[in-house]
Amino acid sequence: MRKRRNRNVKAPHEFPGLKSSLYRPLSENGAKQIADSVFEVLEKGGVAVFSKTARDAYKKAGAVLVPDSNIVKLPRSFVEDCIASNPSSLTLASRDGKNNCCLESNRVHYGTGGTAIKVLDPDTGECRSSETKDVILNAKMVNNLDNIHIFTINVFPNEIENQDNIDVNRFFNALDNTTKHVMGGIYSMNGVKKVVEMAEMVAGGKEELKHNPFVSFITLIISPFKIDDTYGEMTCYLAEKGLPVVVPTEPVCGTTAPITLAGNVLTHIAETVAGITLVQTINKGAPGICGSVGTIPHLTTMDHCAGGIERGMINAAVSQMAQHFEIPFYGTGGTSDAKTVGVQSTYESAMSSLILAMSGANYIHDIAGLMEMDMTVAYDKLVIDNEILGRCQRVLRGIEVNDETLGVELMIKKGPDQDYLMEDHTMKYLRTEFCKPQITNIDKREDFNPEEDAHRRAKEKVRQIRNMDIPSCLPSDIREKILSKYPEIKTE
């Protein structure tokens, strides 16, 4: 396979992501067997392709179209060539340059996601349908939470009835309220075209946006092994534009994939690699991103289950496989089946967040704020998850060992029975060695105020951000041009 070029790569110290290979759920032999099976499944079983643009491109590129069907079979050499041409490294840019996220190797970043249709209202605590105002508040929250690097638009504006107006409303209100990278699912071809045109206006032109992509898009491979007309056509459009596109897949054990974790991992990586072949068939070198979303079933109903630890294990294994193929990766962690913010939502989110981070997943979406089988966003959970992610980051930093951090000379100098409180060494490392709690209460019991527990502090953080007088994150002249061009945009 020929060497791939990197895309928009900057020096590693510029990125918020830390490297990690601390958790490997697959043995070396297991990973190799899955990799070989990916080629076998795509060559012998193929993919059902319902997009005419995609089928025509596959045929022209040398894939095998099965007569009188929508099945396209992908020979191993064809798949290998597509993997080789997909960038092994790409940057999801932020507009302020402070949160550029380099998706490569085992470098880790965190963000929101899920396109929930409900929120827990920050005033009443009641569950209600999400609206445009929730897109706005979520963007503001993410802009003010340091451990969340990307805003994947995480709620659906249910009051927008025209499907062609959904995308431009979601992306505009995201860009208007955060300078972090904005990623989002898309709902119509007309809608995504509006978003691309709008982003080009903000960037200053088509080439400027390609060179510094501060927006990216999520399409979908439908399990099992289906590229439908709508998502297929949108994937082709974005690949032709040369903009970052995630081609995720959502197999559920026992329903749209084999019941075993190994079978689910194989389904995941084979389907998303099929998505990568589509991106590369349309435009060699376009920035495709592997995606892993699927999970295990509720064992009574066989419905989707978001909080099981096995979901984290599956996504960590797909992360390992994406690193094997050297393709940028988007995984799913931090999710919960809980209906309220509390014990269950916290332990389910924390465990999957940590193992995904330890696997080296490049971008972990859904990792903040999401609950109730990926259907609901809670603002206070966003803050709590931001705290969890700070701890994940500390784990990834590891323990630095050198002459200075060991302090051997200092120990000998001090001798037995001496404290270290006033030493320069203590002052130097006091504020950098430990994870800094923002809402965690570590007071002694005799000093503890029940009104200052972590959950109440999280709610107070939400209140503070809501009350901030935050200006638009868009230049005023560009903002007015966009609103004039797209009067269908709702801003409150």
SELUM-80440 format. One record per residue (C-alpha): residue number from 1; x, y, z. Coordinates in nm, 2 decimals, padded with zeros to 4 digits. Layout:
BEGIN
+------+--------+--------+--------+
: resi :      x :      y :      z :
+------+--------+--------+--------+
:  NUM :      X :      Y :      Z :
...
+------+--------+--------+--------+
***
This chain:
BEGIN
+------+--------+--------+--------+
: resi :      x :      y :      z :
+------+--------+--------+--------+
:    1 :  00.00 :  00.00 :  00.00 :
:    2 :  00.13 :  00.34 : -00.09 :
:    3 :  00.22 :  00.60 :  00.18 :
:    4 : -00.07 :  00.83 :  00.27 :
:    5 : -00.03 :  01.20 :  00.30 :
:    6 : -00.12 :  01.38 :  00.62 :
:    7 : -00.38 :  01.66 :  00.61 :
:    8 : -00.36 :  01.99 :  00.80 :
:    9 : -00.11 :  01.86 :  01.05 :
:   10 :  00.05 :  02.09 :  01.30 :
:   11 :  00.30 :  02.04 :  01.58 :
:   12 :  00.17 :  01.79 :  01.85 :
:   13 :  00.20 :  02.04 :  02.13 :
:   14 : -00.07 :  02.26 :  01.97 :
:   15 : -00.34 :  02.00 :  02.03 :
:   16 : -00.55 :  01.93 :  02.34 :
:   17 : -00.53 :  01.56 :  02.28 :
:   18 : -00.30 :  01.33 :  02.48 :
:   19 : -00.17 :  00.99 :  02.35 :
:   20 : -00.28 :  00.67 :  02.51 :
:   21 : -00.24 :  00.29 :  02.45 :
:   22 : -00.32 :  00.18 :  02.80 :
:   23 : -00.62 : -00.04 :  02.72 :
:   24 : -00.61 : -00.30 :  02.44 :
:   25 : -00.92 : -00.53 :  02.46 :
:   26 : -00.79 : -00.73 :  02.15 :
:   27 : -00.49 : -00.95 :  02.15 :
:   28 : -00.24 : -00.90 :  01.87 :
:   29 : -00.36 : -01.22 :  01.71 :
:   30 : -00.72 : -01.12 :  01.76 :
:   31 : -00.67 : -00.78 :  01.59 :
:   32 : -00.50 : -00.95 :  01.30 :
:   33 : -00.78 : -01.20 :  01.26 :
:   34 : -01.04 : -00.93 :  01.26 :
:   35 : -00.84 : -00.73 :  01.00 :
:   36 : -00.82 : -01.03 :  00.77 :
:   37 : -01.19 : -01.09 :  00.82 :
:   38 : -01.28 : -00.73 :  00.72 :
:   39 : -01.13 : -00.79 :  00.38 :
:   40 : -01.31 : -01.13 :  00.35 :
:   41 : -01.65 : -00.99 :  00.44 :
:   42 : -01.63 : -00.69 :  00.21 :
:   43 : -01.50 : -00.90 : -00.08 :
:   44 : -01.74 : -01.20 : -00.05 :
:   45 : -02.04 : -01.04 :  00.11 :
:   46 : -02.02 : -00.68 :  00.00 :
:   47 : -02.24 : -00.38 :  00.07 :
:   48 : -02.59 : -00.29 : -00.04 :
:   49 : -02.56 :  00.05 : -00.21 :
:   50 : -02.87 :  00.25 : -00.29 :
:   51 : -02.71 :  00.57 : -00.39 :
:   52 : -02.67 :  00.60 : -00.77 :
:   53 : -02.37 :  00.84 : -00.74 :
:   54 : -02.20 :  00.59 : -00.51 :
:   55 : -02.27 :  00.29 : -00.73 :
:   56 : -02.15 :  00.47 : -01.04 :
:   57 : -01.83 :  00.57 : -00.86 :
:   58 : -01.77 :  00.22 : -00.73 :
:   59 : -01.82 :  00.07 : -01.08 :
:   60 : -01.58 :  00.32 : -01.24 :
:   61 : -01.32 :  00.26 : -00.97 :
:   62 : -01.32 : -00.12 : -01.02 :
:   63 : -01.55 : -00.26 : -00.75 :
:   64 : -01.77 : -00.55 : -00.85 :
:   65 : -02.14 : -00.47 : -00.90 :
:   66 : -02.36 : -00.78 : -00.86 :
:   67 : -02.61 : -00.80 : -01.15 :
:   68 : -02.98 : -00.74 : -01.08 :
:   69 : -02.91 : -00.62 : -00.72 :
:   70 : -02.78 : -00.33 : -00.52 :
:   71 : -02.49 : -00.53 : -00.39 :
:   72 : -02.13 : -00.40 : -00.45 :
:   73 : -01.85 : -00.63 : -00.36 :
:   74 : -01.51 : -00.48 : -00.27 :
:   75 : -01.20 : -00.68 : -00.36 :
:   76 : -00.92 : -00.68 : -00.10 :
:   77 : -00.68 : -00.48 : -00.33 :
:   78 : -00.95 : -00.22 : -00.38 :
:   79 : -01.01 : -00.18 : -00.01 :
:   80 : -00.64 : -00.17 :  00.07 :
:   81 : -00.59 :  00.11 : -00.19 :
:   82 : -00.87 :  00.31 : -00.04 :
:   83 : -00.73 :  00.27 :  00.31 :
:   84 : -00.39 :  00.38 :  00.18 :
:   85 : -00.53 :  00.70 :  00.02 :
:   86 : -00.73 :  00.81 :  00.33 :
:   87 : -00.53 :  01.05 :  00.54 :
:   88 : -00.39 :  00.89 :  00.85 :
:   89 : -00.39 :  01.22 :  01.02 :
:   90 : -00.63 :  01.52 :  01.00 :
:   91 : -00.71 :  01.83 :  01.20 :
:   92 : -01.05 :  01.93 :  01.31 :
:   93 : -00.99 :  02.30 :  01.35 :
:   94 : -01.13 :  02.54 :  01.60 :
:   95 : -01.18 :  02.90 :  01.49 :
:   96 : -00.98 :  03.05 :  01.77 :
:   97 : -00.69 :  02.80 :  01.72 :
:   98 : -00.69 :  02.70 :  02.08 :
:   99 : -00.88 :  02.37 :  02.05 :
:  100 : -00.75 :  02.23 :  01.73 :
:  101 : -00.79 :  01.85 :  01.74 :
:  102 : -00.55 :  01.63 :  01.56 :
:  103 : -00.71 :  01.29 :  01.49 :
:  104 : -00.42 :  01.06 :  01.44 :
:  105 : -00.27 :  00.74 :  01.59 :
:  106 : -00.37 :  00.72 :  01.96 :
:  107 : -00.43 :  01.09 :  02.03 :
:  108 : -00.75 :  01.15 :  02.23 :
:  109 : -01.01 :  01.42 :  02.23 :
:  110 : -01.36 :  01.45 :  02.38 :
:  111 : -01.69 :  01.60 :  02.27 :
:  112 : -02.07 :  01.60 :  02.28 :
:  113 : -02.31 :  01.43 :  02.04 :
:  114 : -02.61 :  01.21 :  02.00 :
:  115 : -02.87 :  01.45 :  01.85 :
:  116 : -03.10 :  01.39 :  02.14 :
:  117 : -03.46 :  01.48 :  02.10 :
:  118 : -03.52 :  01.57 :  02.46 :
:  119 : -03.35 :  01.77 :  02.74 :
:  120 : -03.39 :  01.79 :  03.11 :
:  121 : -03.50 :  02.15 :  03.15 :
:  122 : -03.24 :  02.35 :  03.35 :
:  123 : -03.52 :  02.54 :  03.53 :
:  124 : -03.77 :  02.28 :  03.61 :
:  125 : -03.57 :  01.96 :  03.58 :
:  126 : -03.86 :  01.81 :  03.38 :
:  127 : -03.79 :  01.62 :  03.06 :
:  128 : -03.92 :  01.81 :  02.75 :
:  129 : -03.86 :  01.82 :  02.37 :
:  130 : -03.54 :  01.99 :  02.27 :
:  131 : -03.56 :  02.32 :  02.07 :
:  132 : -03.33 :  02.57 :  01.90 :
:  133 : -03.27 :  02.74 :  02.24 :
:  134 : -03.11 :  02.42 :  02.35 :
:  135 : -02.87 :  02.41 :  02.06 :
:  136 : -02.77 :  02.76 :  02.16 :
:  137 : -02.73 :  02.68 :  02.53 :
:  138 : -02.54 :  02.36 :  02.47 :
:  139 : -02.30 :  02.54 :  02.24 :
:  140 : -02.24 :  02.81 :  02.51 :
:  141 : -02.19 :  02.54 :  02.77 :
:  142 : -01.93 :  02.35 :  02.57 :
:  143 : -01.75 :  02.68 :  02.49 :
:  144 : -01.70 :  02.73 :  02.87 :
:  145 : -01.61 :  02.37 :  02.97 :
:  146 : -01.23 :  02.32 :  02.93 :
:  147 : -01.22 :  01.94 :  02.89 :
:  148 : -01.48 :  01.92 :  02.61 :
:  149 : -01.28 :  01.99 :  02.29 :
:  150 : -01.54 :  01.96 :  02.02 :
:  151 : -01.91 :  02.06 :  02.00 :
:  152 : -02.09 :  01.78 :  01.81 :
:  153 : -02.44 :  01.93 :  01.79 :
:  154 : -02.62 :  01.72 :  02.05 :
:  155 : -02.98 :  01.82 :  02.03 :
:  156 : -03.25 :  01.84 :  01.77 :
:  157 : -03.46 :  02.15 :  01.72 :
:  158 : -03.80 :  01.99 :  01.72 :
:  159 : -03.99 :  02.31 :  01.63 :
:  160 : -03.82 :  02.33 :  01.29 :
:  161 : -04.07 :  02.15 :  01.07 :
:  162 : -03.91 :  02.19 :  00.72 :
:  163 : -03.64 :  01.92 :  00.69 :
:  164 : -03.43 :  02.14 :  00.46 :
:  165 : -03.41 :  02.40 :  00.73 :
:  166 : -03.28 :  02.18 :  01.01 :
:  167 : -02.92 :  02.17 :  00.92 :
:  168 : -02.86 :  02.54 :  00.87 :
:  169 : -03.04 :  02.62 :  01.20 :
:  170 : -02.83 :  02.37 :  01.39 :
:  171 : -02.50 :  02.46 :  01.25 :
:  172 : -02.55 :  02.84 :  01.25 :
:  173 : -02.65 :  02.85 :  01.62 :
:  174 : -02.35 :  02.63 :  01.70 :
:  175 : -02.11 :  02.85 :  01.51 :
:  176 : -02.27 :  03.16 :  01.67 :
:  177 : -02.21 :  03.04 :  02.02 :
:  178 : -01.88 :  02.85 :  02.03 :
:  179 : -01.54 :  02.89 :  01.86 :
:  180 : -01.46 :  02.52 :  01.91 :
:  181 : -01.49 :  02.28 :  01.62 :
:  182 : -01.85 :  02.21 :  01.52 :
:  183 : -01.95 :  01.86 :  01.40 :
:  184 : -02.30 :  01.75 :  01.33 :
:  185 : -02.53 :  01.50 :  01.17 :
:  186 : -02.72 :  01.62 :  00.86 :
:  187 : -03.07 :  01.56 :  00.75 :
:  188 : -03.11 :  01.66 :  00.38 :
:  189 : -02.90 :  01.73 :  00.08 :
:  190 : -03.04 :  02.08 :  00.05 :
:  191 : -02.97 :  02.13 :  00.42 :
:  192 : -02.60 :  02.02 :  00.40 :
:  193 : -02.54 :  02.24 :  00.09 :
:  194 : -02.66 :  02.54 :  00.29 :
:  195 : -02.43 :  02.46 :  00.58 :
:  196 : -02.13 :  02.42 :  00.35 :
:  197 : -02.21 :  02.76 :  00.18 :
:  198 : -02.25 :  02.92 :  00.52 :
:  199 : -01.92 :  02.78 :  00.65 :
:  200 : -01.74 :  02.90 :  00.33 :
:  201 : -01.88 :  03.25 :  00.41 :
:  202 : -01.74 :  03.23 :  00.76 :
:  203 : -01.40 :  03.09 :  00.64 :
:  204 : -01.36 :  03.34 :  00.36 :
:  205 : -01.39 :  03.10 :  00.07 :
:  206 : -01.40 :  02.73 : -00.04 :
:  207 : -01.02 :  02.67 : -00.03 :
:  208 : -00.99 :  02.85 :  00.31 :
:  209 : -01.25 :  02.61 :  00.45 :
:  210 : -01.08 :  02.30 :  00.31 :
:  211 : -00.75 :  02.42 :  00.45 :
:  212 : -00.89 :  02.50 :  00.79 :
:  213 : -01.20 :  02.29 :  00.84 :
:  214 : -01.38 :  02.42 :  01.15 :
:  215 : -01.69 :  02.21 :  01.06 :
:  216 : -01.73 :  01.84 :  00.99 :
:  217 : -02.02 :  01.61 :  00.91 :
:  218 : -02.17 :  01.28 :  01.02 :
:  219 : -02.34 :  01.06 :  00.77 :
:  220 : -02.41 :  00.69 :  00.83 :
:  221 : -02.36 :  00.33 :  00.72 :
:  222 : -02.68 :  00.15 :  00.81 :
:  223 : -02.63 : -00.19 :  00.97 :
:  224 : -02.61 : -00.44 :  00.84 :
:  225 : -02.39 : -00.33 :  00.55 :
:  226 : -02.62 : -00.08 :  00.38 :
:  227 : -02.54 :  00.26 :  00.22 :
:  228 : -02.88 :  00.41 :  00.16 :
:  229 : -02.97 :  00.67 : -00.10 :
:  230 : -02.98 :  00.98 :  00.13 :
:  231 : -02.67 :  00.92 :  00.34 :
:  232 : -02.48 :  00.78 :  00.03 :
:  233 : -02.55 :  01.09 : -00.18 :
:  234 : -02.45 :  01.33 :  00.11 :
:  235 : -02.13 :  01.13 :  00.17 :
:  236 : -02.04 :  01.16 : -00.20 :
:  237 : -02.11 :  01.54 : -00.19 :
:  238 : -01.90 :  01.60 :  00.12 :
:  239 : -01.61 :  01.38 : -00.02 :
:  240 : -01.62 :  01.57 : -00.34 :
:  241 : -01.60 :  01.90 : -00.14 :
:  242 : -01.29 :  01.76 :  00.05 :
:  243 : -01.45 :  01.82 :  00.39 :
:  244 : -01.41 :  01.59 :  00.69 :
:  245 : -01.69 :  01.33 :  00.70 :
:  246 : -01.75 :  01.06 :  00.96 :
:  247 : -01.90 :  00.74 :  00.82 :
:  248 : -02.01 :  00.57 :  01.14 :
:  249 : -02.20 :  00.25 :  01.19 :
:  250 : -02.44 :  00.14 :  01.47 :
:  251 : -02.47 : -00.24 :  01.49 :
:  252 : -02.64 : -00.39 :  01.79 :
:  253 : -02.53 : -00.73 :  01.92 :
:  254 : -02.79 : -00.99 :  01.83 :
:  255 : -03.01 : -00.77 :  01.61 :
:  256 : -02.81 : -00.61 :  01.33 :
:  257 : -02.48 : -00.79 :  01.41 :
:  258 : -02.38 : -01.12 :  01.56 :
:  259 : -02.45 : -01.15 :  01.93 :
:  260 : -02.08 : -01.18 :  02.03 :
:  261 : -01.86 : -00.88 :  02.10 :
:  262 : -01.61 : -01.01 :  01.85 :
:  263 : -01.88 : -01.03 :  01.58 :
:  264 : -02.00 : -00.68 :  01.66 :
:  265 : -01.64 : -00.54 :  01.64 :
:  266 : -01.59 : -00.70 :  01.30 :
:  267 : -01.93 : -00.56 :  01.18 :
:  268 : -01.83 : -00.22 :  01.31 :
:  269 : -01.49 : -00.20 :  01.15 :
:  270 : -01.60 : -00.37 :  00.82 :
:  271 : -01.90 : -00.13 :  00.77 :
:  272 : -01.71 :  00.19 :  00.85 :
:  273 : -01.42 :  00.08 :  00.63 :
:  274 : -01.68 :  00.04 :  00.36 :
:  275 : -01.77 :  00.40 :  00.42 :
:  276 : -01.40 :  00.50 :  00.39 :
:  277 : -01.39 :  00.32 :  00.05 :
:  278 : -01.69 :  00.54 : -00.07 :
:  279 : -01.51 :  00.86 :  00.04 :
:  280 : -01.19 :  00.76 : -00.14 :
:  281 : -01.37 :  00.63 : -00.45 :
:  282 : -01.53 :  00.97 : -00.49 :
:  283 : -01.21 :  01.18 : -00.41 :
:  284 : -00.87 :  01.02 : -00.34 :
:  285 : -00.72 :  01.18 : -00.03 :
:  286 : -01.04 :  01.33 :  00.11 :
:  287 : -01.06 :  01.32 :  00.49 :
:  288 : -01.27 :  01.02 :  00.59 :
:  289 : -01.32 :  00.93 :  00.96 :
:  290 : -01.41 :  00.58 :  01.08 :
:  291 : -01.70 :  00.58 :  01.32 :
:  292 : -01.82 :  00.34 :  01.60 :
:  293 : -02.16 :  00.39 :  01.77 :
:  294 : -02.32 :  00.05 :  01.82 :
:  295 : -02.38 : -00.13 :  02.14 :
:  296 : -02.54 : -00.43 :  02.32 :
:  297 : -02.91 : -00.51 :  02.35 :
:  298 : -03.14 : -00.49 :  02.65 :
:  299 : -03.16 : -00.86 :  02.72 :
:  300 : -03.54 : -00.85 :  02.78 :
:  301 : -03.66 : -00.63 :  02.49 :
:  302 : -03.35 : -00.66 :  02.26 :
:  303 : -03.37 : -00.28 :  02.24 :
:  304 : -03.07 : -00.04 :  02.22 :
:  305 : -02.87 : -00.03 :  02.55 :
:  306 : -02.63 :  00.27 :  02.60 :
:  307 : -02.48 :  00.23 :  02.94 :
:  308 : -02.34 : -00.13 :  02.94 :
:  309 : -01.97 : -00.16 :  03.00 :
:  310 : -01.96 : -00.39 :  02.69 :
:  311 : -02.04 : -00.08 :  02.47 :
:  312 : -01.72 :  00.08 :  02.59 :
:  313 : -01.53 : -00.24 :  02.53 :
:  314 : -01.66 : -00.27 :  02.17 :
:  315 : -01.58 :  00.09 :  02.09 :
:  316 : -01.23 :  00.05 :  02.25 :
:  317 : -01.17 : -00.25 :  02.03 :
:  318 : -01.28 : -00.07 :  01.71 :
:  319 : -01.05 :  00.21 :  01.82 :
:  320 : -00.77 : -00.05 :  01.83 :
:  321 : -00.86 : -00.17 :  01.48 :
:  322 : -00.87 :  00.19 :  01.34 :
:  323 : -00.52 :  00.24 :  01.48 :
:  324 : -00.42 : -00.09 :  01.31 :
:  325 : -00.55 :  00.04 :  00.97 :
:  326 : -00.41 :  00.39 :  01.05 :
:  327 : -00.74 :  00.57 :  00.99 :
:  328 : -00.87 :  00.86 :  01.21 :
:  329 : -01.14 :  00.73 :  01.44 :
:  330 : -01.46 :  00.86 :  01.61 :
:  331 : -01.60 :  00.64 :  01.89 :
:  332 : -01.87 :  00.65 :  02.15 :
:  333 : -01.83 :  00.67 :  02.53 :
:  334 : -01.97 :  00.84 :  02.83 :
:  335 : -02.33 :  00.73 :  02.76 :
:  336 : -02.59 :  00.61 :  03.02 :
:  337 : -02.93 :  00.45 :  03.04 :
:  338 : -03.02 :  00.65 :  03.35 :
:  339 : -03.32 :  00.88 :  03.33 :
:  340 : -03.20 :  01.11 :  03.61 :
:  341 : -02.86 :  01.26 :  03.69 :
:  342 : -02.73 :  01.06 :  03.98 :
:  343 : -02.54 :  00.75 :  04.07 :
:  344 : -02.62 :  00.54 :  03.76 :
:  345 : -02.56 :  00.81 :  03.51 :
:  346 : -02.22 :  00.89 :  03.68 :
:  347 : -02.07 :  00.54 :  03.71 :
:  348 : -02.19 :  00.43 :  03.36 :
:  349 : -02.05 :  00.74 :  03.20 :
:  350 : -01.72 :  00.74 :  03.40 :
:  351 : -01.63 :  00.38 :  03.32 :
:  352 : -01.69 :  00.39 :  02.95 :
:  353 : -01.52 :  00.74 :  02.92 :
:  354 : -01.21 :  00.61 :  03.09 :
:  355 : -01.17 :  00.29 :  02.89 :
:  356 : -01.23 :  00.47 :  02.56 :
:  357 : -00.97 :  00.73 :  02.65 :
:  358 : -00.73 :  00.46 :  02.76 :
:  359 : -00.78 :  00.29 :  02.42 :
:  360 : -00.64 :  00.60 :  02.23 :
:  361 : -00.97 :  00.67 :  02.06 :
:  362 : -00.91 :  00.99 :  01.85 :
:  363 : -01.24 :  01.15 :  01.91 :
:  364 : -01.49 :  01.03 :  02.17 :
:  365 : -01.83 :  01.17 :  02.10 :
:  366 : -02.14 :  01.15 :  02.32 :
:  367 : -01.91 :  01.16 :  02.61 :
:  368 : -02.07 :  01.46 :  02.79 :
:  369 : -02.43 :  01.53 :  02.88 :
:  370 : -02.60 :  01.24 :  02.72 :
:  371 : -02.83 :  00.99 :  02.90 :
:  372 : -03.15 :  00.78 :  02.86 :
:  373 : -03.03 :  00.55 :  02.58 :
:  374 : -02.89 :  00.85 :  02.39 :
:  375 : -03.22 :  01.03 :  02.38 :
:  376 : -03.18 :  01.31 :  02.64 :
:  377 : -02.92 :  01.58 :  02.73 :
:  378 : -02.89 :  01.71 :  03.08 :
:  379 : -02.71 :  02.04 :  03.13 :
:  380 : -02.58 :  01.95 :  03.48 :
:  381 : -02.45 :  01.62 :  03.35 :
:  382 : -02.25 :  01.82 :  03.09 :
:  383 : -02.07 :  01.98 :  03.39 :
:  384 : -02.03 :  01.65 :  03.58 :
:  385 : -01.89 :  01.48 :  03.27 :
:  386 : -01.65 :  01.76 :  03.22 :
:  387 : -01.51 :  01.69 :  03.56 :
:  388 : -01.49 :  01.32 :  03.48 :
:  389 : -01.30 :  01.40 :  03.16 :
:  390 : -01.05 :  01.61 :  03.36 :
:  391 : -00.97 :  01.29 :  03.55 :
:  392 : -00.94 :  01.09 :  03.23 :
:  393 : -00.69 :  01.34 :  03.11 :
:  394 : -00.49 :  01.30 :  03.43 :
:  395 : -00.48 :  00.93 :  03.38 :
:  396 : -00.36 :  00.97 :  03.02 :
:  397 : -00.08 :  01.20 :  03.13 :
:  398 :  00.06 :  00.92 :  03.34 :
:  399 :  00.34 :  00.96 :  03.59 :
:  400 :  00.65 :  01.15 :  03.47 :
:  401 :  00.97 :  00.99 :  03.60 :
:  402 :  01.30 :  01.18 :  03.59 :
:  403 :  01.57 :  01.30 :  03.83 :
:  404 :  01.37 :  01.61 :  03.92 :
:  405 :  01.03 :  01.45 :  03.97 :
:  406 :  01.18 :  01.16 :  04.18 :
:  407 :  01.34 :  01.41 :  04.42 :
:  408 :  01.62 :  01.17 :  04.53 :
:  409 :  01.86 :  01.45 :  04.62 :
:  410 :  01.58 :  01.64 :  04.81 :
:  411 :  01.50 :  01.32 :  05.01 :
:  412 :  01.86 :  01.28 :  05.11 :
:  413 :  01.90 :  01.65 :  05.19 :
:  414 :  01.59 :  01.65 :  05.41 :
:  415 :  01.66 :  01.32 :  05.58 :
:  416 :  01.42 :  01.13 :  05.80 :
:  417 :  01.13 :  01.29 :  06.00 :
:  418 :  01.12 :  01.62 :  05.79 :
:  419 :  00.82 :  01.76 :  05.59 :
:  420 :  00.83 :  01.90 :  05.24 :
:  421 :  00.57 :  02.18 :  05.28 :
:  422 :  00.79 :  02.48 :  05.22 :
:  423 :  01.03 :  02.34 :  04.96 :
:  424 :  01.07 :  02.50 :  04.62 :
:  425 :  01.01 :  02.15 :  04.47 :
:  426 :  00.67 :  02.14 :  04.63 :
:  427 :  00.58 :  02.49 :  04.51 :
:  428 :  00.69 :  02.41 :  04.16 :
:  429 :  00.47 :  02.10 :  04.12 :
:  430 :  00.18 :  02.18 :  04.35 :
:  431 : -00.05 :  02.32 :  04.08 :
:  432 :  00.05 :  02.09 :  03.79 :
:  433 :  00.08 :  01.74 :  03.94 :
:  434 : -00.28 :  01.68 :  04.04 :
:  435 : -00.62 :  01.69 :  03.87 :
:  436 : -00.79 :  02.02 :  03.97 :
:  437 : -01.15 :  01.95 :  04.09 :
:  438 : -01.40 :  02.21 :  03.98 :
:  439 : -01.72 :  02.08 :  04.13 :
:  440 : -01.59 :  01.79 :  04.35 :
:  441 : -01.63 :  01.86 :  04.72 :
:  442 : -01.33 :  01.75 :  04.92 :
:  443 : -01.41 :  01.92 :  05.25 :
:  444 : -01.39 :  01.73 :  05.58 :
:  445 : -01.73 :  01.63 :  05.72 :
:  446 : -01.72 :  01.89 :  05.99 :
:  447 : -01.67 :  02.16 :  05.72 :
:  448 : -01.91 :  02.01 :  05.47 :
:  449 : -02.21 :  02.21 :  05.35 :
:  450 : -02.48 :  01.99 :  05.19 :
:  451 : -02.56 :  02.28 :  04.96 :
:  452 : -02.21 :  02.25 :  04.82 :
:  453 : -02.21 :  01.89 :  04.70 :
:  454 : -02.09 :  01.81 :  04.34 :
:  455 : -02.44 :  01.80 :  04.19 :
:  456 : -02.55 :  02.13 :  04.33 :
:  457 : -02.22 :  02.29 :  04.22 :
:  458 : -02.28 :  02.15 :  03.87 :
:  459 : -02.63 :  02.31 :  03.86 :
:  460 : -02.47 :  02.64 :  03.98 :
:  461 : -02.22 :  02.62 :  03.70 :
:  462 : -02.51 :  02.58 :  03.45 :
:  463 : -02.68 :  02.89 :  03.60 :
:  464 : -02.36 :  03.09 :  03.58 :
:  465 : -02.31 :  03.02 :  03.21 :
:  466 : -02.68 :  03.09 :  03.13 :
:  467 : -02.65 :  03.43 :  03.30 :
:  468 : -02.33 :  03.53 :  03.12 :
:  469 : -02.36 :  03.81 :  02.87 :
:  470 : -02.18 :  03.62 :  02.58 :
:  471 : -02.14 :  03.80 :  02.25 :
:  472 : -02.17 :  03.62 :  01.92 :
:  473 : -01.87 :  03.41 :  01.82 :
:  474 : -01.92 :  03.52 :  01.45 :
:  475 : -01.79 :  03.85 :  01.31 :
:  476 : -02.09 :  04.09 :  01.30 :
:  477 : -02.08 :  04.15 :  00.93 :
:  478 : -02.06 :  03.78 :  00.84 :
:  479 : -02.34 :  03.71 :  01.09 :
:  480 : -02.57 :  03.96 :  00.93 :
:  481 : -02.49 :  03.83 :  00.58 :
:  482 : -02.57 :  03.48 :  00.68 :
:  483 : -02.90 :  03.58 :  00.85 :
:  484 : -02.99 :  03.78 :  00.54 :
:  485 : -02.91 :  03.49 :  00.30 :
:  486 : -03.10 :  03.23 :  00.51 :
:  487 : -03.40 :  03.40 :  00.67 :
:  488 : -03.52 :  03.05 :  00.78 :
:  489 : -03.26 :  03.06 :  01.06 :
:  490 : -03.41 :  03.09 :  01.41 :
:  491 : -03.18 :  03.25 :  01.67 :
:  492 : -03.37 :  03.20 :  01.99 :
+------+--------+--------+--------+
***
